[in-house]
Structure formats: C-alpha cells, structure tokens
C-alpha cells in the first residue's frame, strides 16, 4: 500500500513539475498518447480477429499503421504549432491584457518597439507581473491547443487519410492490372490450325442423329 502511495505521489510530482505551469503542453501530449493507445488497440483488434483471413490482415495492418501515423503526426504538428504560435504572441505582448500593457508603459518602455518584437519576453523581462502573465498565457495555450486539435482531428487528418487511401487504392488497382496483363501475355496465342482442330473435335465428338 505504501509503495502505491509513493508511486501516486511521484506521479503527481512529475505531472506538476512538467505540466503544472504548461497545461497547453499537457493537452498536446495527452492527446498524442490517446492516439497512440487507440492505434495499438486498432491493430491488436485486427491481429486477434479470427474472422479476418491472413491475406486480409497483411493488407489491413499496414493500412491501420499508416492511418495511425497520419493521425498522430497531424495531431502533434498542428496542435503544437497552434500552441507555440499562441505562446509566442503572448510572450511578445501581441496578445495581452490591459493591465500588462499598462505595466509596460509605466516602466517607460515604448510599446511600439517592445510589443511584437521577436526578442521580447514579458515573462522573463517583468517578474513583477509573472503571475498575471502566466495565468493569461496558460489560458491562451489551452484555447490554442484545443482549436488546433479540433482543426487537426476534423479537417486536416480526414483529408490526409482520404488522400492516402485514394493513392493506395490506385496503386493496388494498377498492380492488379499489371499482374493480369502479365498473366495473359504468358498465355500462348492459339493458331488458326489449332482452333480449327479444336472446333472439329468439339462438334464431331458426339453421335449426330436425325
């Protein structure tokens, strides 16, 4: 029981240390973890399904793996990009609160030169307002991560999966067509003499009665 309590305590410490002040990052990582677990479950379901033949499994497993890669990559790239852009906008003051902007002015800094400057970092430059800045930044990160995940899951990922499925279908059809053409090309051509001989055998093989 003690070991379980220690394990829970360590887990809480780890989560707070890594995600306590970065809820947007936590959303991205937990979302990726969810996609990975979903992919593992999907591939496992195909593997253990006795109603699916081995030939179908050899086709479905690569398909499911490719879909999983598209899902995970799209979610991570899009969601983390939205979150990182939003974080940069907040740190440079492009996205800010009235109180933070007023505080910068009171410091005698020209907002036109500071706000929006790629080298600006409000969180580091003004520790006096770190708490308000951090709260605002965390809120923006969460919203940006949520928007990114929605766009990824409902728009970008389905388009990428459809394009991949279409390409795969065309490749399979092209491969099957090539195999058929190869099979027919290996079949020897029937000469006229052979055809006439086969026809005569076919129509004279029985007793003709009038």
ChimeraX attribute file (.defattr): number of C-alpha atoms within 10 A of each C-alpha:
attribute: neighborCount
match mode: 1-to-1
recipient: residues
	/A:1	6
	/A:2	7
	/A:3	8
	/A:4	9
	/A:5	10
	/A:6	11
	/A:7	12
	/A:8	12
	/A:9	12
	/A:10	12
	/A:11	12
	/A:12	13
	/A:13	13
	/A:14	12
	/A:15	14
	/A:16	13
	/A:17	11
	/A:18	13
	/A:19	15
	/A:20	15
	/A:21	15
	/A:22	18
	/A:23	19
	/A:24	25
	/A:25	21
	/A:26	17
	/A:27	20
	/A:28	23
	/A:29	17
	/A:30	11
	/A:31	18
	/A:32	19
	/A:33	13
	/A:34	13
	/A:35	19
	/A:36	16
	/A:37	12
	/A:38	13
	/A:39	20
	/A:40	14
	/A:41	12
	/A:42	15
	/A:43	18
	/A:44	12
	/A:45	12
	/A:46	18
	/A:47	16
	/A:48	10
	/A:49	10
	/A:50	9
	/A:51	8
	/A:52	12
	/A:53	11
	/A:54	11
	/A:55	8
	/A:56	11
	/A:57	16
	/A:58	12
	/A:59	10
	/A:60	16
	/A:61	17
	/A:62	12
	/A:63	16
	/A:64	16
	/A:65	15
	/A:66	16
	/A:67	20
	/A:68	21
	/A:69	15
	/A:70	18
	/A:71	22
	/A:72	21
	/A:73	16
	/A:74	22
	/A:75	25
	/A:76	21
	/A:77	15
	/A:78	22
	/A:79	28
	/A:80	22
	/A:81	15
	/A:82	19
	/A:83	26
	/A:84	17
	/A:85	13
	/A:86	20
	/A:87	19
	/A:88	18
	/A:89	21
	/A:90	26
	/A:91	25
	/A:92	19
	/A:93	24
	/A:94	15
	/A:95	17
	/A:96	18
	/A:97	13
	/A:98	7
	/A:99	12
	/A:100	18
	/A:101	15
	/A:102	11
	/A:103	14
	/A:104	19
	/A:105	12
	/A:106	10
	/A:107	9
	/A:108	8
	/A:109	12
	/A:110	11
	/A:111	14
	/A:112	8
	/A:113	9
	/A:114	17
	/A:115	23
	/A:116	18
	/A:117	15
	/A:118	12
	/A:119	11
	/A:120	18
	/A:121	18
	/A:122	21
	/A:123	19
	/A:124	11
	/A:125	12
	/A:126	14
	/A:127	11
	/A:128	11
	/A:129	16
	/A:130	15
	/A:131	11
	/A:132	14
	/A:133	21
	/A:134	17
	/A:135	12
	/A:136	16
	/A:137	25
	/A:138	19
	/A:139	14
	/A:140	21
	/A:141	25
	/A:142	20
	/A:143	16
	/A:144	22
	/A:145	28
	/A:146	18
	/A:147	15
	/A:148	22
	/A:149	25
	/A:150	15
	/A:151	16
	/A:152	22
	/A:153	17
	/A:154	10
	/A:155	11
	/A:156	17
	/A:157	20
	/A:158	16
	/A:159	13
	/A:160	15
	/A:161	16
	/A:162	12
	/A:163	12
	/A:164	16
	/A:165	15
	/A:166	12
	/A:167	12
	/A:168	13
	/A:169	12
	/A:170	12
	/A:171	12
	/A:172	12
	/A:173	12
	/A:174	12
	/A:175	12
	/A:176	12
	/A:177	12
	/A:178	12
	/A:179	12
	/A:180	11
	/A:181	11
	/A:182	11
	/A:183	10
	/A:184	11
	/A:185	10
	/A:186	8
	/A:187	8
	/A:188	7
	/A:189	8
	/A:190	8
	/A:191	9
	/A:192	9
	/A:193	9
	/A:194	10
	/A:195	11
	/A:196	11
	/A:197	11
	/A:198	12
	/A:199	12
	/A:200	11
	/A:201	11
	/A:202	10
	/A:203	10
	/A:204	10
	/A:205	9
	/A:206	8
	/A:207	7
	/A:208	7
	/A:209	4
	/A:210	3
